[in-house]
């Protein structure tokens, strides 16, 4: 069994409020963290990874909302669907590798049409490829002509709901994705408009639960957020309280408390592009509106998880580190709070806390070495010097 020893780096384990004062030796056996200690006994058979002075070792990052099948250089679904299938299949693998080299050791893919991300996940899990841990949702359930209907998940009525969900389960998905509202990416839908009512979403959640699958809902409009909260989904994506005047314009504070009481995680899909709204903060309605929404969610006790929606136009795969800087700016959280949203808290939301998200003995050795302490400055996340995935060092 392969052994790895990482030496010379201080450690933030994903749980503590601070980074260790001194370097901590970390021993890995197979794909698991075996032990942490300043004076652990050396193992002559172990490969030694000696870190540069000043390095900090952290748990691997988690991006909770991506689309591996989408090319961010293309602006429309028609352009995406015009690509040859083999081109897309190869690109899905390349994007996953790109994310891993950026320190993203776990990702949740929340929608595609052809199942290439499921195929890739299975190849990685069989050990045929070195890649990040991937959770998949397959074809999202959507209304007829609804958001992302071109991925094949259209449904109208209970029998079609069951058919779409059970088709995803048969394909091997980890999650069920439901488009509770329209979206900007699909012609003919509105982000503020609900696509399913409360009873329909409850039915979808019930069918998913019968198959042991949690549900994530795409929600921009407030009605969709309210319906999702009542239906008992596990994560709400976006949660932007969109109304007739745009994102954040139909904000309802009491709904934040309901989301918190239901124990639902919010995945706000803050990406690096949100920085453009901060260029002139005093004049940015979007910045003010979404900062208010996020602040109220946090104040109510809702946990936010880091997510980027990578793959949509101009949102690059592997750009989570830059996105976390925007998350810090929009939420006014500390680096510690933001980093937890991309490690331990995200693992809890994705039901992976017993597998990854923290650097503790017994969990998967998904690790990132940085040139400095991200709890002092999140900028260090953009310059990983080493990534370890399930105990294997990754070539950068």
N, C-alpha and C positions, 0 to 999 in steps of 0.2 A: 504493500500500500504506500502511495506516495506521501511524502512528508515535506512540509514547508515551514520555515521559520522566518518571521519578519522581525528585524531588529532595527533599533535606532530611531524609531518614531514615537512621539507622544500619541496618546489614544483618546479619541472621543467615542464612547461606546453606544451612543444613541439614547442612553438612559440618563446619564449624569448631566448635571447642569454646567459642567466645565470640562475642559480637556485636562488630561493628567499633567502633573507638574514635571514629570521626568519621562524619558523614553520607557516603553513597556514592550518586552518581547512577546510576540504572539506566535503560538505553535498551532499548525494546521495539520490534521491527519485526514487523508482522503479529501472529502469535500466539506469537512466540518472544522470549526474552530475547536481546538482541544483545550488550550489553556492560555491565560494571560498572566504575566508576572515578570517583575524586574530581574528575578534571579532563577528563572526556570532552567532546569538541567538541559544542557546541550545534547542534541541527538546527532551522532556522526552521519546518519543516513539522510538527514534532512537537507533539502536545498535551502540555502540561506539567501534571503533578500535583504540586503543592507541598505537602509534608507539614508538619504542625505541629512545632514544636520538641519534642524528646524522643521523636519517633516511631521505631518500629523496624519494618523491613520483613522479612517471613519468607515461606518457601514456603507455598502454600495447604495447609490441613489435609486429612487423609484419614481418613474413618470406614470401617473395613474390614468392618463388618457392620451392615446396616440392612435394614428391610423397608418400602419406600415404600407398599405397598398397605395396610398396617395402620394403623388409627386408634388411637393410644394411649389414647384416652378409653374405648374399649370393652374389656370384660374377657374375652369369650369368642369363639371362632371362629364360633359361630352368629350372634352379633351382627354380626361383620364380614361374613359371607357374605350377610346380609340386606340390606346396603346396595345401592342401585341401581348398576349397572355404570358409568353415566356419572358418578355421584357419586364413585365410587372413582377413575375415570380423571382427573377434575379435581383430586382431592385428591393424587394421585401427583405431578402437576406442581407443585402448590402446595407440597408438602413438600420437593421438590427445590429449589425457589426459596428456601424458608426456610433450608435447609441452606447454600446458596450465600451468602446474605446473612450467615450466621454464620461465614463464612470457610472452609467445607468445600468445597473445589473438586473433590474426588474422593470418590466413595463406591462401595462394593461392595454391591449388593442381593443378599441370599442367600436369596431365596425369595418366591414368590407364585404365584397360580393362573391369572391371566388374561393375563399378559404386558404389562400396561400400562407397567411400568418399561422393558421392551425397546422398546416403541413410543416412549416418551419419550426414551430414549437415542438412538434413531435420528433423531428430530426435532432434537435438540440437535446431533448430529454432522453433520446436513445444513445446519446454520446457520439453521434455522427458528425456534429458540428459544435464548435465552441461558440456560445452565444448567450444573450441575457435570458433570464427567466421570463417567459411570456405567458400572460393570461389572455384568453381570447373570448370574444362575444359573437363572432360570426356576423350573420345578416341581422341588422336591427329590425325589430317589429315596428312597422310604421303604418299609417293609414293609406288608403288607396290614393296614389298621386302625392303622398306626403313626403316629409323630409327624408332624403336618401332612399326613395322608393326604388331607384335604379339598382340598388344592391340586392333586391329580390325578396324583401321582407314585408311586402304589402299584405294587409289583412283587414277584413271587414266582418265582424261578428265572431262569436265564441268559437265556432268550429275552425275558422281560419286562424284565429289567434293560436289555438292549440296546435294546428298544423305547422305554423311557422316556428313556434317555440320548440316543438318536438323535433323538427328538422334540424334545428341548431344543436339540440342535445345529442341527436344521432351523429352529428358531425364532430362532436367532442368538445363543445364550448365549455368554458369555465364560468362565464357570466351570460346573462340575458340582458340585452340592451333594448330599450323601448324609447321611441321618439315621442315624448309626451307633448312637444310643441313643434311648430315649424322651425325652419332655420334659414340663415342667410345663404347657405350653399345651394339650396334647391329652389329653382324657379317655380313660382306659383304658390309658395308657402310663406307664412309670416311667422317670425320668431316669437311674436307676442301671443299667437293664437294656439289654443290647446287643440291637439289632434285626437285625444281620447278623453272621455270623462272619468270620473272617480271610479265608477263601477267597472269600466273596462280595464283601467289600470290595476284595480284590485284583482280582477280575473287573471290578468297576465301574471301578476305576482304570485297568485295561487298556483297557476300551472307551473311556473318556474320552481316554486317551492316543492311541489310534488316530485320534481326531478333533482332537488338538492342544489339548485342554482340561485345565487343572489341576483338582484335586478339593479341595473343602473339606468336612470332615465335622463335623456337629453331634455333640459328644461330652460327655456329663456323666459317665457311669459309667466306672470304671476299665477294665473289659473292652473297652468301645468304644474307649477311648483306646489301649489296647494293640493292638487289631485294626487301628485306623487307622494306627498307627505302622508296623506290619509291612507293611501294604498299600502304603505309600508315598504317602500324601496330601501335598498341599503345605501346607495350613493345617488346624489343629485348632481348632474353635470351642468356646469355654467352657473345656474341659479342667479340669473342676472336681473330678475324682476323687470323684464321688458314690458313696456306699455306703448301707447300710441306715440309718445315722445322719445322712444328709444330705450336703451338699456338703463336700468335703475329708475325709470320714470314712474313705475307703478309699485314703488316700494311699500311694503306693509310690515311694519315692525313686529306685529303680533305673530306673524307667520314664522319669524326667526325662532321665537320661543317654541313654537309647535315642532319645528324641525329638530331643535335640540331635545325636546321631550321625547321625540320618537327615536332618538339615537341615530339619526341619519348623518352621514358624512357628506360634506359639500366639496366637490371637485371643481374649482372655479375656472379652470383652463386659462390661467394667466400665462401668457407667452412673452417672449422678448420684445415682440412688436408693440406691446402696451407702452413701451417707453416713449413712443411718439406722442402719447397723450400727456406726457409730463414735460414736454418741451416748454409749454407755457401753462403751468399748473393753474394759475389764477383764472385763465380763460377756458379751461378744459371742462366742459360739462361732463364728459365721460369720466374723467379722473375724479371729479367731485362726487358724481353719482355712485360710481362703483366703489370708491373708498368708503362711502357711507354704508353701502350694502354690506361690504366685507367687515367693517367695524362692528356693525350691529349683529351680524352673525356670530362673530367672535365674542362679543359682549354677552350674547344670549347663551353661550356655551357650546356652540357648534364647532366641531373640529374641521379644519380645512386640510385638504390633501393637495400636494403639488401635482400639477398636470398642465400640459401645454396644448393639447389638440394638434400635435405635430402631424403634418401632412396637408392640412388645409393651406390655402394660398399664403405663401411667404413665411410659413412657420416650419422651421427646419427640424428634422429629427436630430436628436443629440444636443439640442440647445437648451436643455433644462437649466444648466448653471446660470445662464443669462436670465432666464425666466424667473429664477428665484430672487434675483436682484429686484425685478419688477414687483414680485410678490411682497418683498420687504417694503418697497415704496408705497404700494397701494394699501397694505394692511397696517403699516407702522409697527410691525412686529420686530422682535429682536432677531439677530442671526440664529440664535439657538432655536427659537420657535419656528422659524422658517425651515431650518434644516431638519427639525423633527418632522415637519409636514412632508418631507421627501424621504424619510427613513422610517422611524418607528411608527409614527401615526399613520402613514400611508400603508404600512404593512398590516396594521390593525384593521384599517378600512377594507383592505383586500383579503382579509382572513389569512394572512401569511405571517403573523407575528411569532408563530412557533417555528418558522422556517428561516426568516430573514428580517432585515430592518434594524437589527441591533448586533453589536459586536460582543457576543457572549459565548462561552463554551456551550457546545451542543448545536448551535445554529449553523446554517450554511456559511462557508467562508466566502462571502461576497463583500469585498473590501476595496477601498480606494485610498491610495497614498497621495497626499497633497503637499505642496511646498511650504505651506504655512497653515495657520489656525483659522478655519472658516467661522468659528465662533467669534473671532475678532473682525473678520472681513470675508464676506461670502465670495468676493472676487477670486479667492484661491481655488474655488470649485472649478473654475475654467481652465486650470492648468494641472490636471492629474499627472503625476509622474509614474504611477503604476496602478493597474487595476487587476484585482484577483477575482475570478469568477468560479464559484464552487471549488475553490482550492487551487485553481490553475491560473498562473500569471498570464496576463493578456498582452500580446505584442501591441505596442502603441505606435 
